[in-house]
Amino acid sequence: MKQSPTPQQFSCFSAFYPYYLNEHKNRTCRWLHFIGTLLVIMLSLLTVYWSEPKILLFVPVVGYGFAWIGHFIFEKNRPATFKAPFYSLLADFRLFADMLMGKYH
C-alpha cells in the first residue's frame, strides 16, 4: 500500500481539495465514492420520509464501506478521512457534485 505524504494542516477547504483529488486518482475509487455518497443521500432522505431514524445506522457503513474499498483495493492508499475528517466529508460531497456535472469520470 503506497503511503501518501502527511498533509500539512490545511487552513481552508480550498487548500485541502486538491490534496483530496490527488488521493482519488483511480477512476474506480472515485466511482465507489460516488455510489457510497449517493446511497448516503438516499438513506438520509428515506430516514426523513419514513420517519425512521434507525436507518441512519447504515449511513456510515455504506458511506465508508464503498470509499474504503476504493482506497484499499483500487487506490492503494489510506482514506483522507484519517487525516482530515471534516474536510474529507465535505470533499466527498464536492466530488459527488463534480462528478454529477461531468467534471470527473
C-alpha positions in Angstrom: 0.0 0.0 0.0 1.6 3.3 -1.0 1.8 5.8 1.7 0.9 9.4 0.8 2.8 12.2 2.4 1.5 13.5 5.6 -0.6 16.6 4.8 0.2 19.9 6.4 -2.6 21.4 8.5 -5.0 22.8 5.9 -6.1 26.3 6.7 -9.2 26.1 4.5 -11.2 23.6 2.3 -10.0 25.1 -0.9 -6.4 24.2 0.1 -7.5 20.7 1.1 -9.5 19.8 -2.0 -6.5 19.5 -4.5 -4.9 17.1 -2.0 -8.1 15.1 -1.7 -8.3 14.8 -5.5 -4.7 13.7 -5.7 -5.7 10.9 -3.3 -8.5 9.9 -5.6 -6.8 9.4 -9.0 -8.2 6.0 -9.6 -11.4 6.0 -11.6 -12.9 3.0 -9.8 -12.2 4.6 -6.4 -13.9 7.8 -7.5 -17.0 5.8 -8.7 -17.1 3.9 -5.5 -17.1 7.2 -3.6 -19.9 8.4 -5.9 -22.0 5.3 -5.2 -21.4 5.5 -1.5 -22.3 9.2 -1.3 -25.4 8.6 -3.4 -26.6 5.8 -1.1 -25.9 8.0 1.9 -28.1 10.7 0.4 -30.8 8.2 -0.4 -30.7 6.7 3.1 -30.9 10.1 4.7 -33.9 11.0 2.6 -35.6 7.7 3.4 -35.0 8.4 7.1 -37.0 11.6 6.8 -39.6 10.2 4.5 -40.3 7.1 6.7 -39.6 8.9 10.0 -37.3 6.0 10.9 -34.1 7.2 12.5 -32.7 3.7 12.7 -31.9 3.9 9.0 -29.1 6.3 9.9 -27.2 3.5 11.4 -26.4 2.3 7.9 -25.1 5.7 6.7 -21.5 5.3 7.9 -21.4 1.7 6.9 -22.5 2.4 3.4 -20.5 5.7 3.0 -17.3 4.5 4.5 -17.7 0.9 3.1 -17.6 2.0 -0.5 -15.0 4.6 0.0 -12.6 2.3 1.9 -12.9 -0.5 -0.7 -11.9 2.1 -3.3 -8.9 3.2 -1.3 -7.6 -0.1 0.0 -8.2 -2.2 -3.2 -8.0 0.2 -6.1 -6.2 3.4 -5.0 -3.9 1.5 -2.6 -3.7 4.4 -0.1 -5.3 5.4 3.2 -8.5 7.3 3.1 -8.2 11.1 3.7 -10.8 10.6 6.4 -8.0 9.5 8.8 -6.1 12.7 8.2 -8.7 15.4 7.9 -12.2 14.0 8.8 -14.3 17.2 8.4 -12.7 18.3 5.2 -12.8 14.8 3.8 -16.5 14.6 4.4 -17.0 17.9 2.6 -14.8 16.8 -0.2 -16.8 13.6 -0.7 -19.9 15.7 -1.4 -17.9 18.1 -3.6 -16.5 15.2 -5.6 -20.1 13.8 -5.9 -21.3 17.2 -7.3 -18.3 17.5 -9.6 -19.0 14.0 -11.0 -22.7 14.8 -11.5 -21.6 17.8 -13.5 -19.2 15.6 -15.6 -16.0 17.1 -14.3 -14.6 13.7 -13.3 -15.4 10.2 -14.6 
